[in-house]
């Protein structure tokens, strides 16, 4: 499973990339707006930091405008994947752009039926939102399970990107459910490292070592 970071913050991206486990980035208009600079400039900066798929979302809502905006976004860098919302216009644009070879991430997917539409339109990625379903008392992870099973049955090649993940458990459950990609905020990626027994075990190892070899360097 690929790990994407769901952030447009360059500091967070640099830190996570230094750990060697980041395969790509997802952004959305809210995340780009938080950074306060033009999208083209900002996506370029992200592409300089992360070598992988970088999702950049359109803000147009009408198919013809989406086509124009998507082509512009795709020209920013070869790694840009254009994000389109799962609306009638979004699916219309996805179908056309996929045929042109532009890779599309269909976002704001909340049902298996919508995921079928994205696959039929040739989407490169579909993004079902787990956390936002949990927020309304639906089981978000069930959606990931349904989509991966339907895609497998019918041989669709669209990748399932588990989005709106809010905890390390979400990431693990998305992996078990067969998601190809998990996108997560920096905080969630960072939390995946934590285990009290790791801290306790390391503390004991170093204590035992130092008791005997206090002055001895570890590598001789
Ligand atoms: C995915 O591409 C979206 O940007 C993101 O996962 C949305 O997450 P949220 O529901 O926490 O805003």
Boltz pocket constraint, residues with backbone or C-beta under 6 A from the ligand:
constraints:
  - pocket:
      binder: B
      contacts: [[A, 6], [A, 26], [A, 27], [A, 28], [A, 107], [A, 127], [A, 129], [A, 131], [A, 132], [A, 162], [A, 163], [A, 164], [A, 165], [A, 183]]
      max_distance: 6.0
